[in-house]
Amino acid sequence: MPVRPVSLAAALDLAERMIRERRRGYLCFTNVHVVMEARRSVAVRGALRDATAVCPDGMPLVWFLRWRGHHGQGRVYGPDFAAAMLSRAARSGLRVFLFGGRPETLARLGGLLPKRFPGIRLAGTFAPPFRARIDAAAERAAVRRINAARPDLVFVGLGAPKQELWMCRNRPRLRAPVLAGVGAAFDFLAGTTPQAPRWMMRLGLEWVFRLATEPRRLAGRYLVNNPRFAALLALQELGVIRDNGVS
């Protein structure tokens, strides 16, 4: 899977340029969990390969890019991208749609975002009901709802890899130039889920904080994926398995 050595500022500039040129695409913010999901799933790999940019959201990917020669590489964190892009959208008059999360979170954001980002133009919000399987009719209805709102930018907060698959599947039907899969950004912006301190993020310890706050949901993800990722990366660097394009 391709991980792009890009800065947060460059990712923001790319999104603004795509909107200005009405060039359609989608942005992914990728961590170890997504990499491991992509290793297991052809569909997830395809969604990442079709993305306009796959940005390094997790610190292990940042460290690996630095190891590969991109010495100034920093973390391109989905929630930071969302907050910075909302600020730019408020200044530029761009229309933003929030898709995903929980209804109560989106209701809270509807009151908070205009205060934090004066001038923000919320084209709409929608929290789709959780379904274990794809409901094609409901998905088409959601696409029609988003298109009717005429946004320039759709933030997709469905969690990974569901949001990557959703963006890939629906990109041809959505008229908004930019889709961005921002994970838990809605909960963080609304203050309904605590964020790790910045010093823990810088040291690559955000997973410890999140595991402590949501152990039942995240134990399998971190305690299984992280060691497997480290082992596979070591095997790749030793030439035992193929390098699949992280540059």
N, C-alpha and C positions, 0 to 999 in steps of 0.2 A: 504494500500500500504506500502511496506517495505522501510524504510529509513535507510540507513546504517550509523552507527556512525564511520566515517572514516575521517582521516586527508587528506589534499591535498597531502602531501608526500606519504601517503599510497596509494592513488588513482593513483598517478604517478607510484609508484612501481608495483601496480597491472597491469597497462597497459603494462609496460615494460616486466613483467613476462609473460603475455599472449602472447606478440609478440615473446618472446624468445622461449616459448613452443609451438608456433603456435596453441594456444588454442583460439577458436573463441568465441566472446561475444560482448556485447555493454554496454556502460556506460551512465547513465542519470544523469543530474545535475538539481535537482528539487527544485522548489519554490512554493509559495502559489498558483500561477496561475495553475501550473501543478497538484497540489493536488486537486484543485477544479474541474479541467477538468476530473481528474480520478474519482472523486465522481459522475460526470454526465455520464461518458462513460465507458462501459464495455471494449471496445477496448483499451482505454488508460490505464485502470487498468491492463489489460492483458499485455500490452507492458512494463509497469513498473515491473510487477511481473516476467517477463521473462528476465529482464536485469541482467547482471552480478553484477552490483552494482547501487544502487540509492543513490546518494550523496546529502547532504543537501546544496543546493545552496542559499536558502533564509534565512535571519536572523531569521524569526519566527520559522523555523524548527530547526535552531541551538539552539535558546533559549529553545525550547521544549525538545530537546535532553539533554541539560544541566539540565533541570528540572527533567528529568527522570534518572539522575545520571551520565551522560557522561559529567563530569564537564570541561574537557579540550577541548570539541568539538569546532572546529572553522568552518568557512564557507568554503565550497569547491565550489568555484565560477567557473563556466564553462569557462569564458574568461581567468581567471588565470591558470586554468588547461591547456588550449590550448597553452598559451604562454610558460609555464614551459615545456610542453611536446614537443613543437617545439624546445626548447633549448636542451633537452635531445636527440631528434631525430637528431639534427645537429651534436652532439658529437658522436652519435652511428652509424650514416650513415643510419638511417631508412628512408624509402620512405613514403612520406605523400601525401595524396590526399585531396583536399578541395572541398566539395560538398555542394552547396547551396549559398545563398546570391545573389548579383546582379553581372552581368558581369563586370561592371566598378569597383566594389569593388575587385573582384578577379584579374582583370588586375592590379590594384594598388598593391595588395598584392604580385603579381608575381615579382614586382620590389623592394618592401620594405623588404620582408622576408629574401632574401639572404644577405641583408645588416645588418639586425638586428640579424640574426641567421646564421653566416658564416658557410658554409658547408651543409646547409639544402638541402635535395634532394626532390624537389617537383615532385611527380610522375605525377601530373595533377590537373586540376581544372575544375569544371563544374557548371554553374548556370542554373538549370532547369527552364523552363518557368513556371510562376504561372498558376495553373489550379484549379478551384473550385472542380473538381472531379478527381479521380484517372484515369490516362491514363495508362492502363496496358502495352501497347506496348511501350510507351515512358519510362516507368519505367524499363522494361526489357532491353531497349537499354542503359539506364544509367548504369545499373548493368554490362552489357557487357563492356562498356567504362571503368568503374572503374577496373574491373577484368583485362582488357587488359593492364592497367597501372601498375599492380603488386605492389600496395602499401602495406605497413605493417600496416598503420594506416589511417583511413578515418575520418576526422572531418566533421560532418554533421551540417550545419547551416541553418536549414529550419524554425526555430522558433518552440515553443512548442504549442500544443502537436504533430504537424505535424512531427517533426523530430523523436520523440519517436515511432510513428506509422510506419514511413518509415523504421527505423532501425529494428523493430520487424518483419515487413513484408519481408524485403529483407535480413535479416541476413543469412538464409539458402543458399542464392544464391551468396553471396559475399565471396570471398576467403581471403580477408584481415583479420588478426586476430582480430583487434580492431576497433570498430566504437564508436565514441564519439559525443554525441549531445551537441553542445556548443553554441547554440542560437545565440546571437548577436556578438559573438567573432570576426567574420570576419570584421564587421563594426568598432568595437573598435580597432582592430589591424591595420586596414587601416586608422584610424583617420577620417572616414566619418560620424561617430556618436559620439557625446560627451559622456564621461563617468562621472558618479557622482564622486565627491571627495571622497577619502578614508574615511574621517571622517564621511561622510554621510552613507557610506556603513556600517561602524562599528556600527553606531547607528540604523541601520535598516531603514534609510531614503532614500535609493536609489530610492524607488518608487516615492517619492516626486519630486526628480530631473527628473526622466524619465517622470512623468506625466506633469511636466512643459515644457519639451522639445517636447513631442509628445502627447498633450492632446487629440486630436481627436481619435487617435488610441488606447490609453491606459486608457482613462477615465473609460470605462465600466469595464475593467479588475480590476483596483485597487479600485475604489469606490464601486464596488459590491462585488468582491471576498474577499477583505481583511476583511470587517466586518463580512461576512458570515463565513469565516474561523475561526475568533476569537470566534464567537458564537458557532460553531460546536465543536471547541476544548474545550470550557468551558463545553459543554454538555457531551462530552466524559469523561472529567476528573471528572464530577459529577456522572458518571455512567448511564446517561440517554440514551446515544447511545453507541454502541459497539466500543471498541478499536480494530482497524483493523491492528495492527502490527507495529506501529511506536515504536521502542524500545529504 
